[in-house]
Amino acid sequence: MNVELLSHTPDALNLLLATKGTRLKYDDNPTDWSDAERGAHLAYMLGTIKSSWEFVDYTFRISGVTRAFTHQLVRTRTGSYAQEAQRVVNVKDAEVLKPDLDDEFADQLWAQTIRQMMGAYDSLIELGTPVQDARGLLPTNITTSIVAKFNLRTLHETAKLRLCTRTQGEYQTVFRAMRDLILEVHPWADPFIQVHCVSTGTCAFPHYGPGSCKFYDPRMNNDALKVELKDKFWSSTELQEANPVATRGMAT
């Protein structure tokens, strides 16, 4: 598996702060701010409308990963993708990744089956079968490459689940690599790209976490609080309405 950061939005932090400021009619140039002021506005952005986050983009080349992984990756609808095409590329020499099966017979069965599948694929092509038809025999764990572009908002939402221990290991590994590359160029992005429990203090999968996740903490269970708040909210007959006012790029 290899992950490369091909491109990213230049001067992303100032762009992020400027677009947020524009929404609130705050015309100061973030490049003139102190580090403390930038930090304060960045912390504010973590708890407000995320539309400004969509102006910051990252493009990755991800290679040596399985088709199983890329099938999951492209389900992120707000990404852009360009993937190796098995319809036209002969992939007879591509590696097929084997999971850790922890059983000798299962390991032998896997290896034997993969040899048969890849051998049959190669034979079909030699017999004149079009590559686009022979690909129907290819195993899901055959390796591939893909270029993917995401904005910061998408990465924020995806990280909460794909860094979680409930996600299959390959996806966790790829997303950790993506995150590391982002933090190399944008260290300030750390709080934006976090697993759900770190980001929210709750468990994304409450039916999984308590019995299976080594990071689960009983304090994540706020079911009683939700019931209490539900009763309190819907029993109130008075509609409360906020009246936010923009002050120096922040809405109170």
DAQUIKA-V366783 format. One record per residue. N is the residue number from 1. RES is the residue in one letter. SS is DSSP state (h for helix, s for strand, l for the rest). PHI is phi in whole degrees, 0 to 359 (* if undefined). Layout:
n:N res:RES ss:SS phi:PHI
n:N res:RES ss:SS phi:PHI
//
This chain:
n:1 res:M ss:l phi:*
n:2 res:N ss:s phi:219
n:3 res:V ss:s phi:236
n:4 res:E ss:s phi:238
n:5 res:L ss:s phi:267
n:6 res:L ss:s phi:283
n:7 res:S ss:s phi:201
n:8 res:H ss:s phi:207
n:9 res:T ss:l phi:297
n:10 res:P ss:l phi:290
n:11 res:D ss:l phi:50
n:12 res:A ss:h phi:297
n:13 res:L ss:h phi:297
n:14 res:N ss:h phi:294
n:15 res:L ss:h phi:296
n:16 res:L ss:h phi:301
n:17 res:L ss:h phi:291
n:18 res:A ss:h phi:292
n:19 res:T ss:h phi:292
n:20 res:K ss:h phi:294
n:21 res:G ss:h phi:294
n:22 res:T ss:h phi:300
n:23 res:R ss:h phi:299
n:24 res:L ss:l phi:252
n:25 res:K ss:l phi:58
n:26 res:Y ss:l phi:251
n:27 res:D ss:l phi:265
n:28 res:D ss:l phi:298
n:29 res:N ss:l phi:274
n:30 res:P ss:h phi:300
n:31 res:T ss:h phi:294
n:32 res:D ss:h phi:267
n:33 res:W ss:l phi:279
n:34 res:S ss:l phi:283
n:35 res:D ss:h phi:299
n:36 res:A ss:h phi:294
n:37 res:E ss:h phi:292
n:38 res:R ss:h phi:299
n:39 res:G ss:h phi:298
n:40 res:A ss:h phi:295
n:41 res:H ss:h phi:290
n:42 res:L ss:h phi:295
n:43 res:A ss:h phi:297
n:44 res:Y ss:h phi:297
n:45 res:M ss:h phi:296
n:46 res:L ss:l phi:296
n:47 res:G ss:l phi:245
n:48 res:T ss:l phi:228
n:49 res:I ss:l phi:301
n:50 res:K ss:l phi:266
n:51 res:S ss:h phi:300
n:52 res:S ss:h phi:296
n:53 res:W ss:h phi:296
n:54 res:E ss:h phi:285
n:55 res:F ss:h phi:276
n:56 res:V ss:l phi:255
n:57 res:D ss:s phi:243
n:58 res:Y ss:s phi:223
n:59 res:T ss:s phi:241
n:60 res:F ss:s phi:240
n:61 res:R ss:s phi:254
n:62 res:I ss:s phi:241
n:63 res:S ss:s phi:229
n:64 res:G ss:s phi:70
n:65 res:V ss:s phi:250
n:66 res:T ss:s phi:276
n:67 res:R ss:h phi:297
n:68 res:A ss:h phi:302
n:69 res:F ss:h phi:293
n:70 res:T ss:h phi:294
n:71 res:H ss:h phi:298
n:72 res:Q ss:h phi:284
n:73 res:L ss:h phi:301
n:74 res:V ss:l phi:286
n:75 res:R ss:l phi:285
n:76 res:T ss:l phi:284
n:77 res:R ss:l phi:295
n:78 res:T ss:l phi:266
n:79 res:G ss:l phi:250
n:80 res:S ss:s phi:240
n:81 res:Y ss:s phi:223
n:82 res:A ss:s phi:221
n:83 res:Q ss:s phi:239
n:84 res:E ss:l phi:308
n:85 res:A ss:l phi:262
n:86 res:Q ss:l phi:290
n:87 res:R ss:l phi:292
n:88 res:V ss:l phi:240
n:89 res:V ss:l phi:262
n:90 res:N ss:l phi:283
n:91 res:V ss:l phi:249
n:92 res:K ss:l phi:300
n:93 res:D ss:l phi:263
n:94 res:A ss:l phi:291
n:95 res:E ss:l phi:286
n:96 res:V ss:s phi:244
n:97 res:L ss:l phi:283
n:98 res:K ss:l phi:258
n:99 res:P ss:l phi:287
n:100 res:D ss:l phi:283
n:101 res:L ss:l phi:268
n:102 res:D ss:l phi:56
n:103 res:D ss:l phi:204
n:104 res:E ss:h phi:296
n:105 res:F ss:h phi:293
n:106 res:A ss:h phi:298
n:107 res:D ss:h phi:296
n:108 res:Q ss:h phi:294
n:109 res:L ss:h phi:297
n:110 res:W ss:h phi:301
n:111 res:A ss:h phi:299
n:112 res:Q ss:h phi:296
n:113 res:T ss:h phi:295
n:114 res:I ss:h phi:296
n:115 res:R ss:h phi:300
n:116 res:Q ss:h phi:295
n:117 res:M ss:h phi:296
n:118 res:M ss:h phi:291
n:119 res:G ss:h phi:294
n:120 res:A ss:h phi:294
n:121 res:Y ss:h phi:301
n:122 res:D ss:h phi:297
n:123 res:S ss:h phi:295
n:124 res:L ss:h phi:300
n:125 res:I ss:h phi:295
n:126 res:E ss:h phi:296
n:127 res:L ss:l phi:279
n:128 res:G ss:l phi:100
n:129 res:T ss:l phi:292
n:130 res:P ss:l phi:301
n:131 res:V ss:h phi:305
n:132 res:Q ss:h phi:295
n:133 res:D ss:h phi:268
n:134 res:A ss:h phi:296
n:135 res:R ss:h phi:298
n:136 res:G ss:h phi:298
n:137 res:L ss:h phi:271
n:138 res:L ss:l phi:293
n:139 res:P ss:l phi:286
n:140 res:T ss:l phi:296
n:141 res:N ss:l phi:271
n:142 res:I ss:s phi:294
n:143 res:T ss:s phi:279
n:144 res:T ss:s phi:210
n:145 res:S ss:s phi:226
n:146 res:I ss:s phi:209
n:147 res:V ss:s phi:254
n:148 res:A ss:s phi:225
n:149 res:K ss:s phi:241
n:150 res:F ss:s phi:224
n:151 res:N ss:s phi:268
n:152 res:L ss:h phi:298
n:153 res:R ss:h phi:296
n:154 res:T ss:h phi:297
n:155 res:L ss:h phi:297
n:156 res:H ss:h phi:300
n:157 res:E ss:h phi:289
n:158 res:T ss:h phi:290
n:159 res:A ss:h phi:301
n:160 res:K ss:h phi:301
n:161 res:L ss:h phi:259
n:162 res:R ss:h phi:280
n:163 res:L ss:l phi:270
n:164 res:C ss:l phi:289
n:165 res:T ss:l phi:294
n:166 res:R ss:l phi:282
n:167 res:T ss:l phi:280
n:168 res:Q ss:l phi:303
n:169 res:G ss:h phi:305
n:170 res:E ss:h phi:299
n:171 res:Y ss:h phi:293
n:172 res:Q ss:h phi:302
n:173 res:T ss:h phi:297
n:174 res:V ss:h phi:297
n:175 res:F ss:h phi:290
n:176 res:R ss:h phi:298
n:177 res:A ss:h phi:295
n:178 res:M ss:h phi:299
n:179 res:R ss:h phi:297
n:180 res:D ss:h phi:301
n:181 res:L ss:h phi:293
n:182 res:I ss:h phi:295
n:183 res:L ss:h phi:290
n:184 res:E ss:h phi:295
n:185 res:V ss:h phi:263
n:186 res:H ss:l phi:225
n:187 res:P ss:h phi:303
n:188 res:W ss:h phi:294
n:189 res:A ss:h phi:280
n:190 res:D ss:h phi:310
n:191 res:P ss:h phi:290
n:192 res:F ss:h phi:279
n:193 res:I ss:l phi:238
n:194 res:Q ss:l phi:226
n:195 res:V ss:l phi:295
n:196 res:H ss:h phi:306
n:197 res:C ss:h phi:295
n:198 res:V ss:h phi:288
n:199 res:S ss:h phi:289
n:200 res:T ss:h phi:241
n:201 res:G ss:l phi:80
n:202 res:T ss:l phi:235
n:203 res:C ss:l phi:265
n:204 res:A ss:l phi:291
n:205 res:F ss:l phi:231
n:206 res:P ss:h phi:296
n:207 res:H ss:h phi:274
n:208 res:Y ss:h phi:258
n:209 res:G ss:h phi:305
n:210 res:P ss:h phi:303
n:211 res:G ss:h phi:258
n:212 res:S ss:h phi:231
n:213 res:C ss:l phi:264
n:214 res:K ss:l phi:289
n:215 res:F ss:l phi:262
n:216 res:Y ss:l phi:295
n:217 res:D ss:l phi:232
n:218 res:P ss:h phi:306
n:219 res:R ss:h phi:292
n:220 res:M ss:h phi:288
n:221 res:N ss:l phi:279
n:222 res:N ss:l phi:244
n:223 res:D ss:h phi:303
n:224 res:A ss:h phi:297
n:225 res:L ss:h phi:296
n:226 res:K ss:h phi:296
n:227 res:V ss:h phi:295
n:228 res:E ss:h phi:297
n:229 res:L ss:h phi:291
n:230 res:K ss:h phi:299
n:231 res:D ss:h phi:297
n:232 res:K ss:h phi:293
n:233 res:F ss:h phi:294
n:234 res:W ss:h phi:277
n:235 res:S ss:h phi:272
n:236 res:S ss:l phi:278
n:237 res:T ss:l phi:262
n:238 res:E ss:l phi:263
n:239 res:L ss:l phi:277
n:240 res:Q ss:l phi:265
n:241 res:E ss:l phi:229
n:242 res:A ss:l phi:285
n:243 res:N ss:l phi:228
n:244 res:P ss:l phi:291
n:245 res:V ss:l phi:230
n:246 res:A ss:s phi:281
n:247 res:T ss:s phi:225
n:248 res:R ss:l phi:50
n:249 res:G ss:l phi:82
n:250 res:M ss:s phi:230
n:251 res:A ss:s phi:266
n:252 res:T ss:l phi:277
//
